[in-house]
Amino acid sequence: MWFDSGRVCLDLLATSAARAAGPAGAAGAPGGSAAERTEELRDGDGLRLWLAGAGLVPDRTPLIRVGPDWVEAFRTLRTDVGSLVRAELAGGGPDEGALARVNALAAGPPPGLCAVRDQEGHLVRELCGGVECGALLAAVARDAVELLTDPGDRALLRSCAADGCTRVYLDTSRGHRRRWCSSEVCGNRERVARHRRRTLAARPAG
């Protein structure tokens, strides 16, 4: 799973983003990169991994109640947030239905945090009142609302420049020159593709 977008709501979008499967010009991908879309929220286990990785629940939080209804709810929120974010990137107006649903979730109370002592006597974070799907959805929806209503953050929204990748991130790099969701993955593929094109262009004709 990928957690390098700069916002938790964008990390949620990445759980179903298309990613380049190979460099442009590679065999089987004439004229551009092949792309593959993977579903990382396939089941409760996938959602548990994402909730923990995104930092929405403290370490070692039991997530035994996560089930198919939770997965469907997070997928629906992902679709709505994706619609709003991509409309913003395209310079268009938001889908009113998606906006209303995200606003409704964001209006709910987020998870409550409290400090408790662990077995060694150290203070650690814990969710007060247990883990509730609605509260976790509210946290992600509120993050989306904050992103889309902050002119500074909106100006940093970027789509990965790699052919075939649809990941979205905040460009907080120095000079705001970040082009790829991952320099090691998509960036490296693009560099390899450019090198291959230069090599082919330099070959003698015939």
LUMLUMKE-930650 format. One record per residue (C-alpha): residue number from 1; chain; z, x, y. Coordinates in nm, 2 decimals. Layout:
<sites>
{num->NUM cadena->A pz->Z px->X py->Y}
...
</sites>
This chain:
<sites>
{num->1 cadena->A pz->0.00 px->0.00 py->0.00}
{num->2 cadena->A pz->-0.07 px->0.11 py->0.36}
{num->3 cadena->A pz->0.19 px->0.10 py->0.63}
{num->4 cadena->A pz->0.03 px->0.31 py->0.91}
{num->5 cadena->A pz->-0.10 px->0.03 py->1.14}
{num->6 cadena->A pz->0.18 px->0.05 py->1.39}
{num->7 cadena->A pz->0.28 px->-0.31 py->1.35}
{num->8 cadena->A pz->0.42 px->-0.51 py->1.06}
{num->9 cadena->A pz->0.18 px->-0.80 py->1.11}
{num->10 cadena->A pz->-0.11 px->-0.55 py->1.09}
{num->11 cadena->A pz->0.04 px->-0.40 py->0.78}
{num->12 cadena->A pz->0.02 px->-0.75 py->0.63}
{num->13 cadena->A pz->-0.35 px->-0.77 py->0.71}
{num->14 cadena->A pz->-0.40 px->-0.44 py->0.53}
{num->15 cadena->A pz->-0.29 px->-0.60 py->0.20}
{num->16 cadena->A pz->-0.63 px->-0.76 py->0.18}
{num->17 cadena->A pz->-0.85 px->-0.54 py->0.39}
{num->18 cadena->A pz->-1.18 px->-0.41 py->0.26}
{num->19 cadena->A pz->-1.19 px->-0.03 py->0.23}
{num->20 cadena->A pz->-1.48 px->0.21 py->0.20}
{num->21 cadena->A pz->-1.52 px->0.30 py->-0.16}
{num->22 cadena->A pz->-1.75 px->0.60 py->-0.10}
{num->23 cadena->A pz->-1.92 px->0.80 py->0.17}
{num->24 cadena->A pz->-2.23 px->0.68 py->0.34}
{num->25 cadena->A pz->-2.54 px->0.80 py->0.16}
{num->26 cadena->A pz->-2.36 px->0.83 py->-0.17}
{num->27 cadena->A pz->-2.53 px->0.71 py->-0.49}
{num->28 cadena->A pz->-2.52 px->0.34 py->-0.52}
{num->29 cadena->A pz->-2.45 px->0.29 py->-0.15}
{num->30 cadena->A pz->-2.78 px->0.34 py->0.03}
{num->31 cadena->A pz->-2.76 px->0.33 py->0.41}
{num->32 cadena->A pz->-2.38 px->0.30 py->0.42}
{num->33 cadena->A pz->-2.05 px->0.30 py->0.23}
{num->34 cadena->A pz->-1.98 px->0.08 py->-0.06}
{num->35 cadena->A pz->-1.67 px->-0.13 py->0.01}
{num->36 cadena->A pz->-1.41 px->-0.28 py->-0.21}
{num->37 cadena->A pz->-1.15 px->-0.55 py->-0.12}
{num->38 cadena->A pz->-0.83 px->-0.54 py->-0.32}
{num->39 cadena->A pz->-0.56 px->-0.80 py->-0.32}
{num->40 cadena->A pz->-0.22 px->-0.63 py->-0.30}
{num->41 cadena->A pz->-0.02 px->-0.96 py->-0.29}
{num->42 cadena->A pz->-0.14 px->-1.07 py->-0.63}
{num->43 cadena->A pz->0.21 px->-1.19 py->-0.74}
{num->44 cadena->A pz->0.58 px->-1.17 py->-0.67}
{num->45 cadena->A pz->0.60 px->-0.81 py->-0.77}
{num->46 cadena->A pz->0.33 px->-0.72 py->-0.51}
{num->47 cadena->A pz->0.50 px->-0.91 py->-0.24}
{num->48 cadena->A pz->0.84 px->-0.75 py->-0.32}
{num->49 cadena->A pz->0.68 px->-0.40 py->-0.29}
{num->50 cadena->A pz->0.53 px->-0.50 py->0.05}
{num->51 cadena->A pz->0.85 px->-0.65 py->0.19}
{num->52 cadena->A pz->1.04 px->-0.34 py->0.10}
{num->53 cadena->A pz->0.77 px->-0.10 py->0.22}
{num->54 cadena->A pz->0.73 px->-0.29 py->0.55}
{num->55 cadena->A pz->1.10 px->-0.26 py->0.62}
{num->56 cadena->A pz->1.15 px->-0.63 py->0.63}
{num->57 cadena->A pz->1.44 px->-0.61 py->0.39}
{num->58 cadena->A pz->1.70 px->-0.33 py->0.36}
{num->59 cadena->A pz->1.68 px->-0.09 py->0.07}
{num->60 cadena->A pz->1.80 px->-0.22 py->-0.26}
{num->61 cadena->A pz->1.79 px->-0.58 py->-0.15}
{num->62 cadena->A pz->1.76 px->-0.81 py->-0.45}
{num->63 cadena->A pz->1.44 px->-1.02 py->-0.43}
{num->64 cadena->A pz->1.48 px->-1.23 py->-0.74}
{num->65 cadena->A pz->1.38 px->-1.55 py->-0.56}
{num->66 cadena->A pz->1.03 px->-1.42 py->-0.46}
{num->67 cadena->A pz->0.78 px->-1.64 py->-0.65}
{num->68 cadena->A pz->0.43 px->-1.78 py->-0.63}
{num->69 cadena->A pz->0.52 px->-2.01 py->-0.33}
{num->70 cadena->A pz->0.63 px->-1.71 py->-0.13}
{num->71 cadena->A pz->0.31 px->-1.53 py->-0.21}
{num->72 cadena->A pz->0.10 px->-1.82 py->-0.10}
{num->73 cadena->A pz->0.30 px->-1.86 py->0.22}
{num->74 cadena->A pz->0.25 px->-1.49 py->0.31}
{num->75 cadena->A pz->-0.12 px->-1.51 py->0.22}
{num->76 cadena->A pz->-0.17 px->-1.81 py->0.45}
{num->77 cadena->A pz->0.01 px->-1.63 py->0.73}
{num->78 cadena->A pz->-0.21 px->-1.32 py->0.67}
{num->79 cadena->A pz->-0.52 px->-1.54 py->0.70}
{num->80 cadena->A pz->-0.40 px->-1.69 py->1.03}
{num->81 cadena->A pz->-0.29 px->-1.36 py->1.18}
{num->82 cadena->A pz->-0.62 px->-1.20 py->1.08}
{num->83 cadena->A pz->-0.81 px->-1.48 py->1.25}
{num->84 cadena->A pz->-0.62 px->-1.43 py->1.57}
{num->85 cadena->A pz->-0.64 px->-1.05 py->1.57}
{num->86 cadena->A pz->-1.01 px->-1.03 py->1.50}
{num->87 cadena->A pz->-1.08 px->-1.29 py->1.77}
{num->88 cadena->A pz->-0.89 px->-1.06 py->2.01}
{num->89 cadena->A pz->-1.09 px->-0.76 py->1.90}
{num->90 cadena->A pz->-1.42 px->-0.96 py->1.94}
{num->91 cadena->A pz->-1.32 px->-1.08 py->2.28}
{num->92 cadena->A pz->-1.33 px->-1.44 py->2.18}
{num->93 cadena->A pz->-1.08 px->-1.73 py->2.20}
{num->94 cadena->A pz->-0.82 px->-1.78 py->1.92}
{num->95 cadena->A pz->-0.85 px->-2.04 py->1.65}
{num->96 cadena->A pz->-0.62 px->-2.32 py->1.77}
{num->97 cadena->A pz->-0.51 px->-2.42 py->1.42}
{num->98 cadena->A pz->-0.42 px->-2.06 py->1.33}
{num->99 cadena->A pz->-0.24 px->-2.02 py->1.66}
{num->100 cadena->A pz->-0.04 px->-2.33 py->1.61}
{num->101 cadena->A pz->0.07 px->-2.23 py->1.26}
{num->102 cadena->A pz->0.17 px->-1.88 py->1.37}
{num->103 cadena->A pz->0.36 px->-2.01 py->1.67}
{num->104 cadena->A pz->0.54 px->-2.26 py->1.44}
{num->105 cadena->A pz->0.66 px->-1.99 py->1.21}
{num->106 cadena->A pz->0.75 px->-1.75 py->1.49}
{num->107 cadena->A pz->0.98 px->-2.02 py->1.64}
{num->108 cadena->A pz->1.20 px->-2.00 py->1.33}
{num->109 cadena->A pz->1.51 px->-1.78 py->1.31}
{num->110 cadena->A pz->1.43 px->-1.42 py->1.18}
{num->111 cadena->A pz->1.65 px->-1.26 py->0.91}
{num->112 cadena->A pz->2.01 px->-1.19 py->1.02}
{num->113 cadena->A pz->2.14 px->-0.84 py->0.97}
{num->114 cadena->A pz->2.50 px->-0.73 py->0.91}
{num->115 cadena->A pz->2.66 px->-0.40 py->0.84}
{num->116 cadena->A pz->2.86 px->-0.37 py->0.51}
{num->117 cadena->A pz->3.02 px->-0.08 py->0.33}
{num->118 cadena->A pz->2.85 px->0.06 py->0.02}
{num->119 cadena->A pz->3.03 px->0.20 py->-0.29}
{num->120 cadena->A pz->3.08 px->0.53 py->-0.11}
{num->121 cadena->A pz->3.23 px->0.36 py->0.20}
{num->122 cadena->A pz->2.93 px->0.41 py->0.42}
{num->123 cadena->A pz->2.79 px->0.13 py->0.64}
{num->124 cadena->A pz->2.46 px->0.00 py->0.53}
{num->125 cadena->A pz->2.24 px->-0.29 py->0.64}
{num->126 cadena->A pz->2.23 px->-0.61 py->0.45}
{num->127 cadena->A pz->2.07 px->-0.95 py->0.51}
{num->128 cadena->A pz->2.33 px->-1.21 py->0.61}
{num->129 cadena->A pz->2.30 px->-1.53 py->0.42}
{num->130 cadena->A pz->2.06 px->-1.39 py->0.16}
{num->131 cadena->A pz->1.68 px->-1.36 py->0.15}
{num->132 cadena->A pz->1.49 px->-1.66 py->0.28}
{num->133 cadena->A pz->1.12 px->-1.69 py->0.28}
{num->134 cadena->A pz->1.10 px->-1.88 py->0.61}
{num->135 cadena->A pz->1.31 px->-1.61 py->0.79}
{num->136 cadena->A pz->1.08 px->-1.33 py->0.66}
{num->137 cadena->A pz->0.77 px->-1.52 py->0.76}
{num->138 cadena->A pz->0.93 px->-1.58 py->1.11}
{num->139 cadena->A pz->0.97 px->-1.20 py->1.15}
{num->140 cadena->A pz->0.61 px->-1.13 py->1.08}
{num->141 cadena->A pz->0.48 px->-1.42 py->1.28}
{num->142 cadena->A pz->0.70 px->-1.32 py->1.58}
{num->143 cadena->A pz->0.56 px->-0.96 py->1.55}
{num->144 cadena->A pz->0.21 px->-1.11 py->1.57}
{num->145 cadena->A pz->0.30 px->-1.32 py->1.88}
{num->146 cadena->A pz->0.45 px->-1.02 py->2.05}
{num->147 cadena->A pz->0.15 px->-0.81 py->1.98}
{num->148 cadena->A pz->-0.11 px->-1.06 py->2.10}
{num->149 cadena->A pz->0.08 px->-1.14 py->2.41}
{num->150 cadena->A pz->0.15 px->-0.78 py->2.52}
{num->151 cadena->A pz->-0.15 px->-0.65 py->2.73}
{num->152 cadena->A pz->-0.05 px->-0.29 py->2.66}
{num->153 cadena->A pz->-0.05 px->-0.33 py->2.28}
{num->154 cadena->A pz->-0.36 px->-0.55 py->2.28}
{num->155 cadena->A pz->-0.55 px->-0.27 py->2.46}
{num->156 cadena->A pz->-0.46 px->-0.04 py->2.17}
{num->157 cadena->A pz->-0.59 px->-0.26 py->1.89}
{num->158 cadena->A pz->-0.87 px->-0.09 py->1.70}
{num->159 cadena->A pz->-1.08 px->-0.15 py->1.39}
{num->160 cadena->A pz->-1.13 px->0.15 py->1.16}
{num->161 cadena->A pz->-1.46 px->0.31 py->1.24}
{num->162 cadena->A pz->-1.54 px->0.40 py->0.88}
{num->163 cadena->A pz->-1.83 px->0.21 py->0.74}
{num->164 cadena->A pz->-1.70 px->-0.07 py->0.51}
{num->165 cadena->A pz->-1.34 px->-0.05 py->0.61}
{num->166 cadena->A pz->-1.18 px->-0.35 py->0.79}
{num->167 cadena->A pz->-0.83 px->-0.22 py->0.85}
{num->168 cadena->A pz->-0.69 px->-0.28 py->1.20}
{num->169 cadena->A pz->-0.43 px->-0.06 py->1.37}
{num->170 cadena->A pz->-0.27 px->0.03 py->1.70}
{num->171 cadena->A pz->-0.41 px->0.35 py->1.85}
{num->172 cadena->A pz->-0.11 px->0.53 py->1.98}
{num->173 cadena->A pz->-0.26 px->0.87 py->1.94}
{num->174 cadena->A pz->-0.27 px->1.12 py->2.23}
{num->175 cadena->A pz->-0.57 px->1.03 py->2.44}
{num->176 cadena->A pz->-0.62 px->0.72 py->2.23}
{num->177 cadena->A pz->-0.89 px->0.89 py->2.02}
{num->178 cadena->A pz->-0.79 px->0.77 py->1.67}
{num->179 cadena->A pz->-1.10 px->0.64 py->1.50}
{num->180 cadena->A pz->-0.99 px->0.58 py->1.14}
{num->181 cadena->A pz->-0.71 px->0.40 py->0.97}
{num->182 cadena->A pz->-0.65 px->0.72 py->0.78}
{num->183 cadena->A pz->-0.79 px->1.06 py->0.86}
{num->184 cadena->A pz->-0.72 px->1.18 py->0.51}
{num->185 cadena->A pz->-0.92 px->0.89 py->0.35}
{num->186 cadena->A pz->-1.17 px->0.71 py->0.57}
{num->187 cadena->A pz->-1.19 px->1.01 py->0.81}
{num->188 cadena->A pz->-1.26 px->1.25 py->0.53}
{num->189 cadena->A pz->-1.52 px->1.02 py->0.38}
{num->190 cadena->A pz->-1.70 px->1.01 py->0.72}
{num->191 cadena->A pz->-1.69 px->1.39 py->0.76}
{num->192 cadena->A pz->-1.82 px->1.44 py->0.41}
{num->193 cadena->A pz->-2.10 px->1.19 py->0.48}
{num->194 cadena->A pz->-2.20 px->1.36 py->0.80}
{num->195 cadena->A pz->-2.21 px->1.70 py->0.62}
{num->196 cadena->A pz->-2.43 px->1.55 py->0.35}
{num->197 cadena->A pz->-2.67 px->1.41 py->0.60}
{num->198 cadena->A pz->-2.69 px->1.74 py->0.79}
{num->199 cadena->A pz->-2.75 px->1.92 py->0.46}
{num->200 cadena->A pz->-3.03 px->1.68 py->0.36}
{num->201 cadena->A pz->-3.19 px->1.70 py->0.70}
{num->202 cadena->A pz->-3.20 px->2.08 py->0.69}
{num->203 cadena->A pz->-3.38 px->2.10 py->0.36}
{num->204 cadena->A pz->-3.75 px->2.20 py->0.38}
{num->205 cadena->A pz->-3.99 px->1.91 py->0.34}
{num->206 cadena->A pz->-4.13 px->1.87 py->-0.01}
</sites>
